[in-house]
């Protein structure tokens, strides 16, 4: 999982032509016009209904999309041409903005990274995609280490973008080696900060055991089911890497998604380091399950990192050609095809 994907070498983060950046001086935005017929325009403000994700019409839906790699390493892959391809060629519904907290991320320059996220939210909005703001805490595994930082960050993000209907907040990427009670305590401190600014947007809470409902840490997934976060319009996250996470993980996802609302905010067709061979057969089993249960999902990752889980071939992000399959690795071809499958967004 993301714990093993710390970049082997930091990618250059020069501002290239077309790269999207935010600015500290940008004025707070009001409700942005979404492109007619786009996923965010059709579905509007998202709500949890029972154990499903529902749109503004109260109908269960499934969102499908991609996650950036850590924006401290691969901001050059998030620019106008690549986002146009993601929205219009891949036909993605959601962009996950992966902002690491440690590993050279947010804690090194909070202003810079907050402004980058502001910019990416605006660009996702222009294209009618949902913007999933990912607080990518990873090491230390206890999210309480970053509670103060999280409150500061989410207060500003929520205040500026509260009038948008396409914002999703993911407040803890992969809690690990920590009890569910500690994760729950963190969530119940951070969510009120968001709600004070934005009363109705969807909030996602990472589960313990690297967002496996504790399964990767040998815990009982029912801990979450029995002790839910005290907040409304909340979903719980699940992560998997199909070449490493077999039928036991698939069974956990199947069971808990019938008990609590689940959003798969990260998965790969490889092993948990985001590399090595792809297991497309096992991956398809997960896809079939998520399609049948309308579980929304985001794939890791939309970059040209050398590992097999990065969808683009190395060097792609230095240019401006992102459409079609010519610059994609096998995992990229596979996931693009599954994102492009026609959406089912009922409105009546």
BAMARSE-114478 format. One record per residue (C-alpha): x, y, z; residue number from 1. Coordinates in nm, 4 decimals. Each point is the difference from the previous one (the first is absolute). Layout:
// residues N
<x=X; y=Y; z=Z; seq=NUM>
...
This chain:
// residues 348
<x=0.0000; y=0.0000; z=0.0000; seq=1>
<x=0.1048; y=0.3651; z=0.0173; seq=2>
<x=0.2312; y=-0.0819; z=0.2922; seq=3>
<x=0.2395; y=-0.1643; z=-0.2447; seq=4>
<x=-0.0266; y=0.2550; z=-0.2769; seq=5>
<x=0.2326; y=0.2684; z=0.1323; seq=6>
<x=0.1749; y=0.1166; z=-0.3151; seq=7>
<x=0.3371; y=-0.1592; z=-0.0638; seq=8>
<x=0.1149; y=0.3291; z=-0.1425; seq=9>
<x=-0.1797; y=0.3314; z=0.0275; seq=10>
<x=-0.1473; y=0.1065; z=-0.3311; seq=11>
<x=0.0717; y=0.3528; z=-0.1160; seq=12>
<x=-0.2659; y=0.2474; z=0.1048; seq=13>
<x=0.0768; y=0.2866; z=-0.2361; seq=14>
<x=-0.3007; y=0.1986; z=-0.1160; seq=15>
<x=-0.0423; y=-0.1214; z=-0.3576; seq=16>
<x=-0.2294; y=0.1564; z=-0.2608; seq=17>
<x=-0.3577; y=-0.0874; z=0.0789; seq=18>
<x=0.0640; y=-0.1089; z=0.3590; seq=19>
<x=-0.2850; y=0.0904; z=0.2332; seq=20>
<x=0.0967; y=0.2023; z=0.3076; seq=21>
<x=-0.1946; y=0.1840; z=0.2677; seq=22>
<x=0.0778; y=0.3404; z=0.1428; seq=23>
<x=-0.0145; y=0.1271; z=0.3529; seq=24>
<x=-0.1644; y=0.3186; z=-0.1270; seq=25>
<x=-0.2907; y=-0.1724; z=-0.1760; seq=26>
<x=-0.3366; y=0.1269; z=0.1195; seq=27>
<x=-0.2473; y=-0.2423; z=0.1556; seq=28>
<x=-0.2078; y=-0.1607; z=-0.2713; seq=29>
<x=-0.3740; y=-0.0276; z=-0.0238; seq=30>
<x=-0.1898; y=-0.2863; z=-0.1591; seq=31>
<x=0.1791; y=-0.0628; z=-0.3287; seq=32>
<x=-0.1846; y=-0.0740; z=-0.3190; seq=33>
<x=0.0371; y=-0.3678; z=-0.0787; seq=34>
<x=0.0001; y=-0.1131; z=-0.3642; seq=35>
<x=-0.3523; y=-0.1139; z=-0.0921; seq=36>
<x=-0.0280; y=-0.3777; z=-0.0056; seq=37>
<x=0.3243; y=-0.0509; z=0.1951; seq=38>
<x=0.0046; y=-0.2466; z=0.2922; seq=39>
<x=-0.0018; y=0.2728; z=0.2652; seq=40>
<x=-0.2717; y=0.1983; z=-0.1789; seq=41>
<x=-0.2297; y=-0.3014; z=-0.0348; seq=42>
<x=0.0520; y=-0.1336; z=0.3517; seq=43>
<x=0.0460; y=0.3206; z=0.1973; seq=44>
<x=0.0374; y=-0.0117; z=0.3775; seq=45>
<x=0.0713; y=-0.3539; z=0.1144; seq=46>
<x=-0.1765; y=-0.1640; z=0.2923; seq=47>
<x=0.0331; y=-0.3276; z=0.1844; seq=48>
<x=-0.3291; y=-0.1890; z=-0.0182; seq=49>
<x=0.0088; y=-0.3192; z=0.2030; seq=50>
<x=0.3290; y=-0.1641; z=-0.1010; seq=51>
<x=0.0070; y=0.1546; z=-0.3485; seq=52>
<x=0.1313; y=0.3203; z=-0.1506; seq=53>
<x=-0.2913; y=0.1939; z=-0.1469; seq=54>
<x=-0.0258; y=0.3014; z=-0.2282; seq=55>
<x=-0.2116; y=0.3128; z=0.0317; seq=56>
<x=-0.2991; y=-0.1984; z=-0.1266; seq=57>
<x=0.0326; y=-0.2550; z=0.2800; seq=58>
<x=0.1141; y=-0.2761; z=-0.2377; seq=59>
<x=0.2926; y=-0.2345; z=0.0768; seq=60>
<x=0.2976; y=0.0597; z=-0.2284; seq=61>
<x=0.3548; y=-0.1196; z=-0.0517; seq=62>
<x=0.2856; y=0.2434; z=-0.0710; seq=63>
<x=0.3143; y=-0.1166; z=-0.1786; seq=64>
<x=0.3256; y=0.1868; z=-0.0397; seq=65>
<x=0.3709; y=0.0408; z=0.0594; seq=66>
<x=0.2331; y=0.1155; z=0.2755; seq=67>
<x=0.2965; y=0.2238; z=-0.0550; seq=68>
<x=0.3310; y=-0.1232; z=0.1329; seq=69>
<x=0.1413; y=0.2119; z=0.2823; seq=70>
<x=-0.0166; y=0.3579; z=-0.1240; seq=71>
<x=0.3390; y=0.0758; z=0.1571; seq=72>
<x=0.1533; y=-0.2392; z=-0.2556; seq=73>
<x=-0.2306; y=-0.0025; z=-0.3000; seq=74>
<x=-0.1683; y=0.3397; z=-0.0263; seq=75>
<x=0.1281; y=0.0057; z=-0.3594; seq=76>
<x=-0.2530; y=-0.2743; z=-0.0796; seq=77>
<x=-0.2966; y=0.2129; z=0.1120; seq=78>
<x=-0.0419; y=0.2625; z=-0.2699; seq=79>
<x=-0.2504; y=0.1182; z=-0.2553; seq=80>
<x=0.0714; y=-0.2638; z=-0.2641; seq=81>
<x=-0.0027; y=-0.2936; z=0.2405; seq=82>
<x=-0.3142; y=0.1174; z=0.1789; seq=83>
<x=-0.1748; y=0.0544; z=-0.3331; seq=84>
<x=0.0871; y=-0.3579; z=-0.0925; seq=85>
<x=-0.1200; y=-0.1322; z=0.3347; seq=86>
<x=-0.3336; y=0.1789; z=-0.0239; seq=87>
<x=-0.0756; y=-0.0319; z=-0.3700; seq=88>
<x=0.1964; y=-0.2993; z=-0.1340; seq=89>
<x=-0.0014; y=-0.2196; z=0.3109; seq=90>
<x=-0.3434; y=0.1391; z=0.0999; seq=91>
<x=0.0924; y=-0.0035; z=0.3688; seq=92>
<x=-0.2494; y=0.1123; z=0.2634; seq=93>
<x=0.2444; y=0.0831; z=0.2779; seq=94>
<x=0.3569; y=0.1232; z=0.0480; seq=95>
<x=0.1687; y=-0.0944; z=0.3258; seq=96>
<x=0.2512; y=0.2677; z=0.1012; seq=97>
<x=0.2667; y=-0.1891; z=0.1937; seq=98>
<x=0.1794; y=0.2384; z=0.2348; seq=99>
<x=0.2540; y=-0.1747; z=0.2216; seq=100>
<x=0.0482; y=0.1526; z=0.3420; seq=101>
<x=0.3474; y=-0.1314; z=0.0720; seq=102>
<x=0.2488; y=-0.1363; z=-0.2604; seq=103>
<x=0.0794; y=0.3498; z=-0.1256; seq=104>
<x=-0.3657; y=0.1041; z=-0.0156; seq=105>
<x=-0.2315; y=0.2360; z=0.1878; seq=106>
<x=0.1990; y=0.0370; z=0.3220; seq=107>
<x=0.2987; y=0.1389; z=-0.1935; seq=108>
<x=-0.1972; y=0.2910; z=-0.1463; seq=109>
<x=-0.3681; y=0.0168; z=0.0986; seq=110>
<x=-0.0689; y=0.3124; z=-0.2078; seq=111>
<x=0.1430; y=-0.1470; z=-0.3192; seq=112>
<x=-0.1861; y=-0.3287; z=0.0235; seq=113>
<x=-0.3281; y=0.1537; z=0.1095; seq=114>
<x=0.0146; y=0.2294; z=-0.3017; seq=115>
<x=0.0767; y=-0.2922; z=-0.2316; seq=116>
<x=-0.3108; y=-0.1766; z=0.1287; seq=117>
<x=-0.2089; y=0.3146; z=-0.0507; seq=118>
<x=0.1151; y=0.0079; z=-0.3610; seq=119>
<x=-0.0729; y=-0.3664; z=-0.0647; seq=120>
<x=-0.3488; y=0.0337; z=0.1468; seq=121>
<x=-0.0741; y=0.2864; z=-0.2401; seq=122>
<x=0.1282; y=-0.1983; z=-0.2972; seq=123>
<x=-0.2046; y=-0.3073; z=0.0892; seq=124>
<x=-0.3036; y=0.2258; z=0.0353; seq=125>
<x=0.0540; y=0.1581; z=-0.3427; seq=126>
<x=-0.0165; y=-0.3481; z=-0.1483; seq=127>
<x=-0.3001; y=-0.1172; z=0.1984; seq=128>
<x=0.1834; y=-0.2577; z=0.2101; seq=129>
<x=-0.0282; y=-0.0511; z=0.3736; seq=130>
<x=0.3089; y=0.1188; z=0.1884; seq=131>
<x=0.0967; y=-0.2516; z=0.2690; seq=132>
<x=0.2380; y=0.1795; z=0.2364; seq=133>
<x=0.2255; y=-0.2691; z=0.1452; seq=134>
<x=0.1827; y=0.0689; z=0.3284; seq=135>
<x=0.2664; y=-0.2581; z=-0.0775; seq=136>
<x=0.1269; y=-0.0767; z=0.3489; seq=137>
<x=0.2042; y=-0.3140; z=-0.0021; seq=138>
<x=0.2976; y=0.0012; z=0.2340; seq=139>
<x=-0.0535; y=0.0374; z=0.2960; seq=140>
<x=-0.3006; y=-0.2253; z=-0.0346; seq=141>
<x=-0.1959; y=0.1634; z=0.2816; seq=142>
<x=-0.1853; y=0.2937; z=-0.1608; seq=143>
<x=-0.0080; y=0.1768; z=0.3368; seq=144>
<x=0.3633; y=0.0936; z=-0.0681; seq=145>
<x=-0.1355; y=0.2450; z=-0.2592; seq=146>
<x=-0.3254; y=0.1127; z=0.1622; seq=147>
<x=0.1000; y=0.3657; z=0.0346; seq=148>
<x=0.1261; y=0.0134; z=-0.3591; seq=149>
<x=-0.3157; y=-0.1690; z=-0.1239; seq=150>
<x=-0.2235; y=0.2504; z=0.1766; seq=151>
<x=0.1899; y=0.2930; z=-0.1509; seq=152>
<x=-0.0023; y=-0.1442; z=-0.3497; seq=153>
<x=-0.3597; y=-0.1174; z=-0.0131; seq=154>
<x=-0.1327; y=0.3210; z=0.1559; seq=155>
<x=0.1471; y=0.2023; z=-0.2863; seq=156>
<x=-0.0962; y=-0.2470; z=-0.2737; seq=157>
<x=-0.3566; y=-0.0279; z=0.1277; seq=158>
<x=-0.0379; y=0.3745; z=0.0446; seq=159>
<x=0.1131; y=0.0815; z=-0.3527; seq=160>
<x=-0.1888; y=-0.2781; z=-0.1794; seq=161>
<x=-0.3092; y=-0.0433; z=0.2180; seq=162>
<x=-0.2324; y=0.1269; z=-0.2721; seq=163>
<x=0.1110; y=-0.2631; z=-0.2467; seq=164>
<x=-0.1974; y=-0.3222; z=-0.0309; seq=165>
<x=0.2900; y=-0.2134; z=-0.1259; seq=166>
<x=0.2270; y=-0.0062; z=0.3078; seq=167>
<x=0.0806; y=-0.3208; z=0.1890; seq=168>
<x=0.2220; y=0.0084; z=0.3083; seq=169>
<x=0.2166; y=-0.3044; z=0.0857; seq=170>
<x=0.1396; y=0.0770; z=0.3435; seq=171>
<x=0.2360; y=-0.2964; z=0.0548; seq=172>
<x=0.1560; y=-0.1998; z=-0.2816; seq=173>
<x=0.1321; y=-0.3212; z=0.1574; seq=174>
<x=0.0037; y=-0.0210; z=0.3797; seq=175>
<x=0.2259; y=-0.2869; z=0.0986; seq=176>
<x=0.1353; y=-0.1654; z=0.3129; seq=177>
<x=-0.2614; y=0.1917; z=0.1951; seq=178>
<x=-0.3295; y=-0.0987; z=0.1588; seq=179>
<x=-0.3347; y=0.0866; z=-0.1537; seq=180>
<x=-0.0909; y=0.1921; z=0.3157; seq=181>
<x=0.2952; y=0.2330; z=-0.0624; seq=182>
<x=-0.1021; y=0.0524; z=-0.3628; seq=183>
<x=-0.3597; y=0.0658; z=0.1057; seq=184>
<x=0.1168; y=0.2543; z=0.2572; seq=185>
<x=0.1985; y=0.1833; z=-0.2682; seq=186>
<x=-0.2962; y=0.0005; z=-0.2389; seq=187>
<x=-0.2303; y=0.1411; z=0.2653; seq=188>
<x=0.2417; y=0.2882; z=0.0541; seq=189>
<x=0.0551; y=0.0873; z=-0.3677; seq=190>
<x=-0.3505; y=-0.0448; z=-0.1438; seq=191>
<x=-0.1531; y=0.2783; z=0.2152; seq=192>
<x=0.2624; y=0.2408; z=-0.1367; seq=193>
<x=-0.1139; y=-0.0814; z=-0.3540; seq=194>
<x=-0.3674; y=0.0136; z=0.0931; seq=195>
<x=0.0400; y=0.3455; z=0.1526; seq=196>
<x=0.0865; y=0.1238; z=-0.3487; seq=197>
<x=-0.1721; y=-0.2510; z=-0.2300; seq=198>
<x=-0.3062; y=-0.1597; z=0.1525; seq=199>
<x=-0.0946; y=-0.2489; z=-0.2667; seq=200>
<x=0.2915; y=-0.1362; z=-0.2071; seq=201>
<x=0.1032; y=-0.3644; z=0.0131; seq=202>
<x=0.2750; y=-0.0949; z=0.2468; seq=203>
<x=0.2045; y=-0.3194; z=-0.0292; seq=204>
<x=0.1749; y=-0.1620; z=0.2959; seq=205>
<x=0.2958; y=-0.2329; z=-0.0476; seq=206>
<x=-0.0276; y=-0.3264; z=0.1893; seq=207>
<x=0.2764; y=-0.1626; z=0.2016; seq=208>
<x=0.2309; y=-0.2646; z=-0.1478; seq=209>
<x=0.0958; y=0.2142; z=-0.3038; seq=210>
<x=-0.3677; y=0.0690; z=-0.0771; seq=211>
<x=-0.1059; y=-0.3648; z=0.0073; seq=212>
<x=-0.2365; y=0.0244; z=0.2990; seq=213>
<x=0.2902; y=-0.1391; z=0.2053; seq=214>
<x=0.0418; y=-0.3163; z=-0.2070; seq=215>
<x=0.3640; y=0.0691; z=-0.0950; seq=216>
<x=0.0820; y=0.0464; z=0.3691; seq=217>
<x=-0.1785; y=-0.3201; z=0.0999; seq=218>
<x=-0.2940; y=0.1836; z=0.1559; seq=219>
<x=-0.3697; y=-0.0735; z=-0.0196; seq=220>
<x=-0.1723; y=0.2164; z=-0.2669; seq=221>
<x=-0.3112; y=-0.0032; z=0.2169; seq=222>
<x=0.1740; y=0.2451; z=0.2365; seq=223>
<x=-0.0961; y=0.2771; z=-0.2409; seq=224>
<x=-0.3503; y=-0.1338; z=-0.0513; seq=225>
<x=-0.0604; y=-0.0146; z=0.3758; seq=226>
<x=0.1567; y=0.3391; z=0.0741; seq=227>
<x=-0.0825; y=0.2422; z=-0.2805; seq=228>
<x=0.1235; y=0.3579; z=-0.0172; seq=229>
<x=-0.2497; y=0.2392; z=0.1588; seq=230>
<x=-0.0656; y=0.2132; z=-0.3079; seq=231>
<x=-0.2375; y=0.0250; z=-0.2931; seq=232>
<x=0.0673; y=-0.0439; z=-0.3721; seq=233>
<x=0.3094; y=-0.2088; z=0.0653; seq=234>
<x=0.1413; y=-0.2997; z=-0.1867; seq=235>
<x=0.2850; y=-0.2336; z=0.0928; seq=236>
<x=0.2910; y=-0.0775; z=-0.2298; seq=237>
<x=0.1401; y=-0.3291; z=-0.1229; seq=238>
<x=0.3239; y=-0.0555; z=-0.1939; seq=239>
<x=0.1246; y=-0.3077; z=-0.1837; seq=240>
<x=0.2764; y=-0.1131; z=-0.2335; seq=241>
<x=-0.1317; y=-0.2934; z=-0.1960; seq=242>
<x=0.3266; y=-0.1881; z=-0.0615; seq=243>
<x=0.0504; y=-0.0219; z=0.3771; seq=244>
<x=-0.3469; y=0.0255; z=0.1516; seq=245>
<x=-0.1975; y=-0.3094; z=-0.0860; seq=246>
<x=-0.3357; y=-0.1469; z=0.0872; seq=247>
<x=0.0198; y=0.0819; z=0.3721; seq=248>
<x=0.0246; y=0.3732; z=-0.0749; seq=249>
<x=-0.2702; y=-0.0302; z=-0.2643; seq=250>
<x=-0.2245; y=-0.1667; z=0.2559; seq=251>
<x=0.0642; y=0.2770; z=0.2532; seq=252>
<x=-0.0993; y=0.2622; z=-0.2555; seq=253>
<x=-0.3114; y=-0.1951; z=-0.0955; seq=254>
<x=-0.1148; y=-0.0404; z=0.3602; seq=255>
<x=0.0724; y=0.3448; z=0.1418; seq=256>
<x=-0.1498; y=0.1776; z=-0.3015; seq=257>
<x=-0.3334; y=-0.1557; z=0.0938; seq=258>
<x=0.0336; y=0.1394; z=0.3531; seq=259>
<x=0.1492; y=0.3497; z=-0.0374; seq=260>
<x=0.0535; y=0.2406; z=-0.2921; seq=261>
<x=0.3327; y=-0.0776; z=-0.1717; seq=262>
<x=0.2037; y=0.1943; z=-0.2558; seq=263>
<x=0.3102; y=-0.1676; z=-0.1537; seq=264>
<x=0.2269; y=0.3036; z=-0.0141; seq=265>
<x=0.3053; y=-0.1931; z=-0.1192; seq=266>
<x=0.0717; y=-0.3271; z=-0.1786; seq=267>
<x=0.2474; y=-0.1491; z=-0.2402; seq=268>
<x=0.0294; y=-0.3046; z=-0.2204; seq=269>
<x=0.3496; y=-0.0693; z=0.1367; seq=270>
<x=0.1506; y=-0.0795; z=0.3377; seq=271>
<x=-0.0188; y=0.2407; z=0.2919; seq=272>
<x=0.3133; y=0.1869; z=-0.1078; seq=273>
<x=-0.1825; y=0.1095; z=-0.3153; seq=274>
<x=0.2450; y=-0.2000; z=-0.2097; seq=275>
<x=0.0726; y=-0.3416; z=-0.1502; seq=276>
<x=-0.2404; y=-0.2067; z=-0.2054; seq=277>
<x=-0.3678; y=0.0767; z=-0.0474; seq=278>
<x=-0.2652; y=-0.2466; z=0.1105; seq=279>
<x=-0.2836; y=0.1016; z=-0.2271; seq=280>
<x=-0.2036; y=-0.3100; z=0.0789; seq=281>
<x=-0.0187; y=0.0778; z=0.3728; seq=282>
<x=-0.0427; y=0.3687; z=-0.0779; seq=283>
<x=-0.3038; y=-0.0771; z=-0.2115; seq=284>
<x=-0.1564; y=-0.1874; z=0.2911; seq=285>
<x=0.0252; y=0.3180; z=0.2043; seq=286>
<x=-0.1373; y=0.2082; z=-0.2878; seq=287>
<x=-0.2948; y=-0.2356; z=-0.0395; seq=288>
<x=-0.0765; y=0.0173; z=0.3719; seq=289>
<x=0.0266; y=0.3789; z=0.0097; seq=290>
<x=-0.2174; y=0.0352; z=-0.3090; seq=291>
<x=-0.2659; y=-0.2323; z=0.1438; seq=292>
<x=-0.0109; y=0.1888; z=0.3315; seq=293>
<x=0.0548; y=0.3485; z=-0.1486; seq=294>
<x=0.3186; y=0.0522; z=0.2006; seq=295>
<x=0.1859; y=0.3045; z=-0.1279; seq=296>
<x=0.3697; y=-0.0432; z=-0.0751; seq=297>
<x=0.3209; y=0.1835; z=-0.0840; seq=298>
<x=0.3075; y=-0.1632; z=-0.1531; seq=299>
<x=0.3635; y=0.0642; z=0.0930; seq=300>
<x=0.1542; y=0.1875; z=-0.1840; seq=301>
<x=-0.0125; y=0.2711; z=-0.2695; seq=302>
<x=0.3725; y=0.0567; z=-0.0517; seq=303>
<x=0.3025; y=-0.1158; z=-0.2005; seq=304>
<x=0.1868; y=-0.1522; z=0.2935; seq=305>
<x=0.2147; y=-0.2932; z=-0.1071; seq=306>
<x=-0.2059; y=-0.2574; z=0.1890; seq=307>
<x=-0.2677; y=-0.2073; z=-0.1692; seq=308>
<x=-0.2829; y=0.1616; z=0.1951; seq=309>
<x=0.0630; y=0.3432; z=-0.1509; seq=310>
<x=-0.2194; y=0.0076; z=-0.3093; seq=311>
<x=0.2298; y=0.1998; z=-0.2297; seq=312>
<x=0.3312; y=-0.1087; z=-0.1486; seq=313>
<x=0.3015; y=0.1836; z=0.1463; seq=314>
<x=0.0523; y=0.3418; z=-0.1528; seq=315>
<x=-0.3617; y=0.0509; z=-0.1033; seq=316>
<x=-0.0620; y=0.2862; z=0.2423; seq=317>
<x=0.2738; y=0.2121; z=-0.1586; seq=318>
<x=-0.2219; y=0.0296; z=-0.3076; seq=319>
<x=-0.3624; y=0.0767; z=-0.0719; seq=320>
<x=-0.1259; y=-0.3220; z=-0.1583; seq=321>
<x=-0.2239; y=-0.1972; z=0.2362; seq=322>
<x=-0.2940; y=-0.1237; z=-0.2081; seq=323>
<x=-0.0437; y=-0.3507; z=-0.1369; seq=324>
<x=0.2045; y=-0.2998; z=0.1093; seq=325>
<x=0.3334; y=0.0576; z=-0.1739; seq=326>
<x=0.1702; y=0.1442; z=0.3079; seq=327>
<x=-0.1595; y=-0.2356; z=0.2508; seq=328>
<x=0.1490; y=-0.2968; z=0.1826; seq=329>
<x=-0.2114; y=-0.3194; z=0.0109; seq=330>
<x=-0.1602; y=0.1073; z=0.3292; seq=331>
<x=-0.0910; y=0.3317; z=-0.1560; seq=332>
<x=-0.1662; y=-0.1600; z=-0.2998; seq=333>
<x=-0.1950; y=-0.2317; z=0.2314; seq=334>
<x=-0.1282; y=0.2636; z=0.2416; seq=335>
<x=-0.0762; y=0.2579; z=-0.2707; seq=336>
<x=-0.2246; y=-0.2543; z=-0.1672; seq=337>
<x=-0.1903; y=-0.0561; z=0.3245; seq=338>
<x=-0.0388; y=0.3683; z=0.0756; seq=339>
<x=-0.1307; y=0.0610; z=-0.3525; seq=340>
<x=-0.2843; y=-0.2488; z=0.0508; seq=341>
<x=-0.3269; y=0.1917; z=-0.0165; seq=342>
<x=-0.1036; y=0.1583; z=0.3296; seq=343>
<x=-0.3372; y=-0.0786; z=0.1560; seq=344>
<x=-0.1134; y=0.3262; z=0.1581; seq=345>
<x=-0.3796; y=-0.0167; z=0.0424; seq=346>
<x=-0.1798; y=0.3304; z=0.0419; seq=347>
<x=-0.3551; y=-0.1195; z=0.0541; seq=348>
